[in-house]
Amino acid sequence: MTLIERLKDEQKAAMKAKDKPRLGTIRLVMAAIKQREVDEQMPLTDENIIAVLTKMVKQRRDSVAQYTEAGRQDLADVELAEIAVLDEFMPQPLSDDEIAALLDEAIAATGAASMQDMGKLMGVLKPQVQGRADMGKISQLVKAKLG
């Protein structure tokens, strides 16, 4: 089952269960996917959908931080609930050991030896870790290895 099919099934289930917060979040995801399909004039693959989900989760985490800082826990809780729904459709996160193994494989495959090779290395790593690890953390690990 593709990710878009799973999203549609979950949308129907949320409608039947009258789960308005969950339904609203899934509808936001579907709208973001549809917008990207229109912009790119092609249907999205599961990989593209994960990129959309990753972006949405990141936006909500930023909002949670801002709401918490401003003392608006009620709004932060809404964002956290949306993150929980979005996380259901994300792939399983990578462990630190798996990330280290992927990094070592990518270095061996690209022959990266210095910071000048970081772009090439990140180009290989990004599709493998998209939605499964924080890209900021990956970037720091790459800098530590190449630096």
Salt bridges, closest charged atoms under 4 A:
GLU10 OE1 - ARG22 NH2 2.56
GLU37 OE1 - LYS34 NZ 3.50
GLU40 OE2 - ARG36 NE 2.70
ASP62 OD2 - LYS58 NZ 3.60
ASP74 OD2 - ARG72 NH2 3.00
GLU82 OE1 - ARG60 NE 2.57
GLU88 OE2 - ARG22 NH1 2.88
ASP96 OD1 - LYS137 NZ 2.68
ASP104 OD1 - LYS145 NZ 2.85
ASP117 OD1 - LYS120 NZ 3.99
